[in-house]
C-alpha cells in the first residue's frame, strides 16, 4: 500500500505538476527554432548563439513582465486561453520598442494548487504567440505555492530575450520637435488597469452580451494584448524612418512616452484623433474616473506610439490603414506629455 504523501497533504501535489509538464511538451516543442539545443525538462534551456555571429555588433535585449490582475478576470470567467498570449505579446512589444526581435521566451505560471488542464491552456496560448513571433518557448517554471496564491487563481509572468544590431538600436536620440506621433490601435485594456476596471465593473453581469460593447464584459476584458511586431516590420519594409516607439503599458500616455523622449522634447496628444474603445467609456462612466487618470492608467485604444518624421506620416498611415492614426506631435520643452 502506497504511503500517503505528506507533501500532498500540505497542499503541494508533485504528481499534478509532472502531469502538467507532460501535457505541455507538444505545445512547447512547436515553438522550437533550429537554435534550440535542449528539450523540455532540462534544468536550463539551451539556445545556440551561432546565428548572431553574422551580425556585426549584436546587442541582446531582455525584459520581464506579468499580466497582473488580468488573471483574476480569467479566473472569474474560467477562461485560460488568452493570458498566455498576453504575456508573450507584451514582452515582444517591450523589446520591440528598442528595435529588437525576439529569440526566446521563459515563463512562470504559479498557483496555490496546480490544475494541469489550466496550465496547459495558458502554455498553449504562450506557444501560439511565440510561434507567431518566431520566438522559442525555451523553458519555464510552474510552482505550486499554497498560502501565497489564492485558491483557483494563478500568476503569469514572462521573460524574453531578443537581439538587435547596435547600429539599429532605437534609443529616442533622433526624436526632434516637429516629428509626428502615429498611434497603433489596441484590442482593449491589453494587460494594464485591471484592478480599476474590475472595481468599476464589479456590479455588472460579465457573461451576458453588453449592448454598448457588442460582446460580454468578460470577453472585452480578455481581449488579447496585441503584438506590434508585424506592423512595425511593415513600416520598416515600407521605408518609414521610425525614430522612437512607446509601448503604452502601466502608466499609459503619461509615464511611457517620456521614457523614449530626449531631455529637451515633449509630446502633445490630441484627443479625438482615434476611436476610444467602448470598454474605456464604460469604465470611466461607472467608475467615475477622471479623464487625467484614465489616460494614465489605460491605453485608451492605442497600444503603441510610433514617432516618425512629419513628412512620412502619410506613408505610415497608408502602410497600416486598418489600425493607425496620427495622434500628436513632438514639441520643444519639458520631457512630458500633454493631452489636449
C-alpha positions as CSV (number, residue, x, y, z in Angstrom):
1,X,0.0,0.0,0.0
2,X,1.4,3.4,-1.0
3,X,2.2,5.7,1.9
4,X,0.2,8.9,1.7
5,X,2.2,11.9,0.6
6,X,2.7,14.4,3.4
7,X,3.7,17.0,0.8
8,X,0.4,16.5,-0.9
9,X,-1.4,16.7,2.4
10,X,0.3,20.1,3.0
11,X,-1.0,21.4,-0.4
12,X,1.7,20.5,-3.0
13,X,1.0,17.8,-5.5
14,X,4.2,16.8,-7.3
15,X,2.3,14.3,-9.5
16,X,0.0,17.0,-10.8
17,X,3.0,19.2,-11.7
18,X,4.7,16.4,-13.6
19,X,1.4,15.6,-15.4
20,X,1.1,19.3,-16.4
21,X,4.6,19.3,-17.7
22,X,3.9,16.1,-19.8
23,X,0.8,17.8,-21.2
24,X,2.5,21.0,-22.4
25,X,5.5,19.3,-24.1
26,X,3.9,19.3,-27.5
27,X,3.0,23.0,-27.4
28,X,6.4,24.0,-26.2
29,X,8.2,21.9,-28.8
30,X,6.1,23.5,-31.5
31,X,7.9,26.8,-30.9
32,X,11.4,25.4,-31.2
33,X,13.8,27.1,-33.7
34,X,16.9,25.4,-35.0
35,X,18.9,27.2,-32.4
36,X,17.2,25.4,-29.5
37,X,19.5,22.6,-28.3
38,X,17.6,21.4,-25.2
39,X,14.3,19.7,-24.7
40,X,11.5,20.2,-22.1
41,X,12.5,19.2,-18.7
42,X,16.1,20.4,-18.8
43,X,17.4,22.3,-15.9
44,X,18.3,25.2,-18.2
45,X,17.2,25.9,-21.8
46,X,19.9,25.9,-24.4
47,X,19.9,28.3,-27.3
48,X,22.8,28.4,-29.8
49,X,24.2,31.9,-30.3
50,X,25.8,30.9,-33.6
51,X,23.1,32.6,-35.6
52,X,24.0,36.1,-34.3
53,X,27.7,35.7,-35.2
54,X,26.8,37.0,-38.6
55,X,25.7,40.3,-37.0
56,X,28.4,43.0,-36.9
57,X,27.6,44.2,-33.4
58,X,24.7,42.3,-31.8
59,X,23.1,43.6,-28.7
60,X,20.9,41.4,-26.5
61,X,17.7,43.0,-25.2
62,X,15.8,41.4,-22.3
63,X,12.6,42.2,-20.5
64,X,10.4,40.6,-17.7
65,X,6.7,41.4,-17.1
66,X,3.5,39.9,-16.0
67,X,-0.2,40.1,-16.9
68,X,-1.2,41.5,-13.4
69,X,-4.7,41.0,-12.2
70,X,-6.0,40.1,-15.6
71,X,-5.6,36.6,-14.2
72,X,-8.5,37.4,-11.9
73,X,-10.7,38.1,-14.9
74,X,-9.6,34.7,-16.4
75,X,-10.4,33.0,-13.1
76,X,-13.8,34.7,-12.9
77,X,-14.7,33.7,-16.5
78,X,-12.9,30.3,-16.1
79,X,-11.2,31.0,-19.4
80,X,-7.4,30.5,-19.7
81,X,-6.7,30.6,-23.4
82,X,-5.8,34.3,-23.7
83,X,-3.5,35.3,-20.9
84,X,-0.6,33.1,-22.2
85,X,-0.8,35.1,-25.5
86,X,-1.0,38.3,-23.5
87,X,2.3,37.9,-21.7
88,X,4.3,36.9,-24.7
89,X,3.0,39.7,-26.9
90,X,3.5,42.2,-24.0
91,X,7.2,41.2,-23.8
92,X,7.6,41.2,-27.5
93,X,6.4,44.8,-27.7
94,X,8.7,45.8,-24.8
95,X,11.9,44.8,-26.6
96,X,10.5,45.9,-30.0
97,X,10.5,49.5,-28.7
98,X,14.3,49.3,-28.8
99,X,14.3,47.7,-32.2
100,X,14.9,44.1,-31.1
101,X,13.5,40.9,-32.4
102,X,12.7,38.0,-30.0
103,X,14.9,35.0,-29.7
104,X,13.4,33.0,-26.8
105,X,10.9,33.3,-24.0
106,X,10.7,31.9,-20.5
107,X,7.5,31.6,-18.5
108,X,6.4,31.4,-14.8
109,X,2.9,30.1,-14.1
110,X,2.3,29.8,-10.4
111,X,-0.7,28.8,-8.4
112,X,-1.8,27.6,-5.0
113,X,-2.8,24.3,-6.5
114,X,-1.8,23.0,-9.9
115,X,-4.7,22.1,-12.2
116,X,-2.9,20.5,-15.2
117,X,-5.6,21.4,-17.7
118,X,-5.5,25.0,-16.7
119,X,-1.7,25.2,-17.1
120,X,-2.0,23.6,-20.5
121,X,-4.4,26.2,-21.7
122,X,-2.1,29.0,-20.6
123,X,1.0,27.5,-22.1
124,X,-0.8,26.7,-25.3
125,X,-1.6,30.4,-25.6
126,X,2.1,31.2,-25.0
127,X,3.1,28.7,-27.6
128,X,0.7,30.2,-30.2
129,X,2.1,33.7,-29.6
130,X,5.7,32.5,-29.7
131,X,5.1,30.8,-33.0
132,X,3.6,33.9,-34.4
133,X,6.6,36.0,-33.3
134,X,9.2,33.4,-34.4
135,X,10.3,33.0,-30.8
136,X,11.2,29.8,-29.0
137,X,9.5,29.0,-25.7
138,X,12.7,27.8,-24.1
139,X,11.6,26.9,-20.6
140,X,9.7,27.9,-17.5
141,X,8.5,27.2,-14.0
142,X,5.2,26.0,-12.6
143,X,5.5,26.4,-8.8
144,X,2.7,25.3,-6.5
145,X,2.6,27.7,-3.5
146,X,-0.4,27.2,-1.2
147,X,-0.8,30.1,1.2
148,X,0.9,32.6,-1.2
149,X,-1.6,32.4,-4.1
150,X,-5.4,32.4,-3.7
151,X,-7.2,29.1,-4.5
152,X,-8.4,28.9,-8.1
153,X,-6.2,31.7,-9.3
154,X,-2.7,31.8,-11.0
155,X,0.1,34.3,-11.6
156,X,1.6,34.6,-15.1
157,X,5.0,36.2,-15.7
158,X,7.4,36.0,-18.6
159,X,10.9,36.9,-19.6
160,X,12.0,37.5,-23.2
161,X,15.4,37.8,-24.8
162,X,15.9,39.4,-28.2
163,X,18.7,40.8,-30.4
164,X,19.3,43.9,-32.4
165,X,22.3,45.4,-34.3
166,X,23.8,48.1,-32.2
167,X,23.6,50.5,-35.2
168,X,19.8,49.8,-35.4
169,X,19.0,50.4,-31.7
170,X,16.1,52.7,-31.1
171,X,17.1,55.0,-28.2
172,X,15.0,58.0,-29.0
173,X,18.0,60.2,-29.5
174,X,16.9,61.1,-33.1
175,X,13.5,62.3,-32.0
176,X,13.1,66.0,-32.6
177,X,10.4,68.7,-32.4
178,X,8.2,68.5,-35.4
179,X,8.1,64.8,-35.6
180,X,4.7,63.2,-35.8
181,X,3.2,60.6,-33.4
182,X,1.3,57.7,-35.0
183,X,-0.8,55.6,-32.8
184,X,-1.4,51.9,-33.4
185,X,-4.8,50.6,-32.3
186,X,-5.1,48.3,-29.2
187,X,-7.6,45.5,-28.8
188,X,-8.7,46.6,-25.4
189,X,-7.0,47.0,-22.0
190,X,-4.2,44.7,-23.0
191,X,-2.5,43.9,-19.6
192,X,-2.9,47.1,-17.6
193,X,-5.5,48.8,-15.4
194,X,-7.4,45.6,-14.4
195,X,-7.7,46.4,-10.7
196,X,-9.5,49.6,-11.5
197,X,-11.5,48.0,-14.3
198,X,-12.7,45.2,-12.1
199,X,-13.7,47.6,-9.4
200,X,-15.6,49.8,-11.8
201,X,-17.5,46.9,-13.5
202,X,-18.0,44.7,-10.4
203,X,-21.7,45.1,-10.2
204,X,-22.4,44.1,-13.8
205,X,-23.0,40.7,-15.3
206,X,-19.8,39.8,-17.1
207,X,-21.2,36.8,-19.0
208,X,-24.2,38.4,-20.8
209,X,-23.8,40.4,-24.0
210,X,-23.5,44.1,-23.2
211,X,-25.3,46.3,-25.7
212,X,-22.7,49.0,-25.6
213,X,-19.8,46.7,-26.2
214,X,-21.2,44.2,-28.8
215,X,-19.9,41.4,-26.6
216,X,-19.8,40.5,-22.9
217,X,-17.8,42.4,-20.4
218,X,-15.7,39.3,-19.8
219,X,-14.9,38.9,-23.5
220,X,-14.0,42.6,-23.7
221,X,-11.7,42.4,-20.7
222,X,-10.0,39.2,-22.0
223,X,-9.2,40.6,-25.5
224,X,-5.7,39.5,-26.3
225,X,-2.8,42.0,-25.9
226,X,-1.8,42.7,-29.5
227,X,1.8,42.2,-30.7
228,X,3.0,45.0,-33.0
229,X,6.0,43.1,-34.4
230,X,4.4,42.5,-37.8
231,X,3.1,46.1,-38.0
232,X,6.5,47.6,-37.3
233,X,8.1,45.2,-39.8
234,X,5.7,46.5,-42.4
235,X,6.6,50.1,-41.6
236,X,10.3,49.4,-41.8
237,X,9.8,47.5,-45.1
238,X,7.9,50.5,-46.5
239,X,10.9,52.7,-45.7
240,X,9.4,54.5,-42.7
241,X,12.1,56.1,-40.5
242,X,11.0,55.1,-37.0
243,X,12.7,57.4,-34.6
244,X,11.2,56.0,-31.4
245,X,8.3,53.9,-30.0
246,X,6.5,53.8,-26.7
247,X,4.6,50.8,-25.6
248,X,1.5,52.0,-23.7
249,X,1.5,49.7,-20.7
250,X,1.3,50.7,-17.0
251,X,1.4,54.5,-16.8
252,X,-0.5,54.9,-20.0
253,X,0.1,58.1,-22.0
254,X,1.7,60.0,-19.2
255,X,4.5,57.8,-18.0
256,X,5.5,55.8,-21.1
257,X,6.4,58.2,-23.9
258,X,8.8,60.2,-21.7
259,X,10.9,57.0,-21.4
260,X,12.0,57.4,-25.0
261,X,12.0,61.2,-25.4
262,X,15.1,63.3,-25.4
263,X,15.5,65.7,-22.4
264,X,14.6,68.8,-24.5
265,X,11.4,67.4,-26.1
266,X,7.9,66.8,-25.1
267,X,4.8,65.2,-26.7
268,X,1.3,66.6,-27.4
269,X,-1.5,64.0,-27.8
270,X,-4.8,65.2,-29.4
271,X,-7.9,63.6,-28.1
272,X,-10.5,62.7,-30.7
273,X,-7.9,61.7,-33.3
274,X,-8.6,58.0,-32.8
275,X,-11.6,55.9,-31.7
276,X,-11.7,55.2,-28.0
277,X,-13.0,51.7,-27.4
278,X,-16.4,51.4,-25.7
279,X,-14.9,49.4,-22.8
280,X,-13.0,52.5,-21.7
281,X,-16.0,54.7,-21.8
282,X,-17.9,52.2,-19.7
283,X,-15.1,52.0,-17.1
284,X,-14.9,55.8,-16.9
285,X,-18.6,56.3,-16.5
286,X,-19.3,53.5,-13.9
287,X,-16.1,54.1,-12.0
288,X,-16.4,57.9,-12.1
289,X,-12.8,58.1,-13.2
290,X,-11.4,61.5,-14.2
291,X,-10.0,62.0,-17.7
292,X,-6.4,62.6,-16.5
293,X,-6.5,59.3,-14.6
294,X,-7.9,57.4,-17.5
295,X,-5.0,58.5,-19.7
296,X,-2.5,57.5,-17.0
297,X,-4.0,54.0,-16.2
298,X,-5.2,52.8,-19.6
299,X,-4.1,52.8,-23.2
300,X,-7.5,54.3,-24.3
301,X,-7.5,52.3,-27.6
302,X,-3.8,52.8,-28.6
303,X,-1.2,50.1,-27.8
304,X,1.9,51.6,-29.3
305,X,3.0,55.1,-30.3
306,X,5.4,55.3,-33.2
307,X,7.4,58.5,-33.7
308,X,8.2,59.3,-37.4
309,X,9.3,62.4,-39.4
310,X,6.3,64.6,-40.2
311,X,6.8,64.1,-43.9
312,X,6.4,60.3,-43.5
313,X,3.1,60.4,-41.8
314,X,1.1,59.6,-44.9
315,X,3.4,56.7,-45.8
316,X,3.0,55.2,-42.3
317,X,-0.8,55.6,-42.4
318,X,-1.0,54.1,-45.9
319,X,1.1,51.2,-44.8
320,X,-1.2,50.3,-41.9
321,X,-4.6,51.7,-43.0
322,X,-6.5,49.3,-40.7
323,X,-5.1,50.3,-37.4
324,X,-3.1,53.6,-37.4
325,X,-3.9,57.2,-36.7
326,X,-1.9,60.5,-36.5
327,X,-2.5,61.4,-32.8
328,X,0.1,64.0,-31.9
329,X,3.5,65.6,-32.4
330,X,6.8,66.2,-30.7
331,X,7.4,69.7,-29.4
332,X,10.1,71.7,-27.8
333,X,10.0,71.8,-24.0
334,X,10.0,69.6,-21.0
335,X,10.2,65.8,-21.2
336,X,6.5,65.3,-20.6
337,X,3.2,64.5,-22.3
338,X,0.3,67.0,-22.7
339,X,-3.2,65.6,-23.5
340,X,-5.3,68.2,-25.4
